[in-house]
Amino acid sequence: MFYDLIEKRRSIRRFTDEPVAQGQIEKLAEAVLRAPSSRGFNPWQFVFVTDRRLLEQLSKAKPHGSSFLAGAPLGVVVCGNPEISDVWVEDTAIASVFLHLAAESLGLGSCWIQIRKRRHTEEASSESYVADLLQIPAPLRVESIIAIGSPAESKPSHPPEALQREKVHLQRYGHPFDRNGAR
Ligand SMILES: Cc1cc2nc3c(=O)[nH]c(=O)nc-3n(C[C@H](O)[C@H](O)[C@H](O)COP(=O)(O)O)c2cc1C
C-alpha cells in the first residue's frame, strides 16, 4: 500500500470547494502527532486553518508559490520550537511530509508551501507575516504550510524511467547501484 501511495503522490495545487470532512481533519491531526522526532521531543505545533479569510491572507505569505492556498479548504501551518530541539527543522519537515502522505492516503491532494527562509516583502519575512496573522507566539518558528483539499487536478505519476537512479550509490559514492547489484 505504501508503494502505491508514493507512486501516485504528486503536489496538488488546485482544489474543489468541498470542505475537508471533520473525520479526515482528525486523521490528519493523528498523522502529524505520530511523526517521529529527534529524541521524541516533539518540538512541533500545528495550526489547522479552515477559515476562508485567513486562508486568503496566508496565501499572500510570499510573492510566489503560495497563492493557491486561497483556493484550498484547509491549510496546516507547521511550527517548531528551537528551544525544545536543535533539530526542529528536521522534525517539522518530517511532520510536513507525514501530512502530505496522510492527505494522499485519504484521497486528498496537498502541496507544501515553504515559509522558513522566505520573504513576504523586503521588510518582513514570511514567517513573521504568518506568525502575526495567526498569533503564533515566540519562540515558535514557522516551517511550512501544507495546503490540503479534494483535488481539482490530476497529475500522472513520475514514471520509473524518470527516477534519478544515478543518485543512488552502492557501498561507495560513485559506484553504480542497480537492481542486481544491491546486495
Ligand atoms: C521543502 C519543499 C518546499 C516546497 N515549497 C513549495 C512552495 O513554496 N510552493 C509550491 O507551490 N510548491 C512547493 N513545493 C512542492 C515542490 O515544488 C514539488 O514537490 C516538486 O515540484 C515536485 O513535484 P511533485 O511533488 O508533484 O513530485 C515544495 C516541496 C518541498 C519538499
The ligand as an ORCA input file, in Angstrom:
! r2SCAN-3c Opt
* xyz 0 1
  C      10.836     21.624      1.060
  C       9.801     21.848     -0.020
  C       9.348     23.130     -0.264
  C       8.377     23.354     -1.244
  N       7.884     24.622     -1.386
  C       6.891     24.841     -2.272
  C       6.280     26.124     -2.359
  O       6.606     27.053     -1.618
  N       5.295     26.297     -3.277
  C       4.890     25.285     -4.113
  O       3.990     25.521     -4.932
  N       5.436     24.043     -4.047
  C       6.417     23.788     -3.139
  N       6.932     22.532     -3.000
  C       6.465     21.431     -3.876
  C       7.521     21.134     -4.943
  O       7.510     22.185     -5.886
  C       7.208     19.771     -5.601
  O       7.321     18.755     -4.625
  C       8.170     19.472     -6.742
  O       7.995     20.390     -7.804
  C       7.986     18.054     -7.312
  O       6.659     17.848     -7.743
  P       5.785     16.648     -7.141
  O       5.672     16.874     -5.655
  O       4.462     16.725     -7.845
  O       6.512     15.364     -7.421
  C       7.883     22.272     -2.027
  C       8.338     20.983     -1.763
  C       9.266     20.764     -0.768
  C       9.697     19.347     -0.451
*
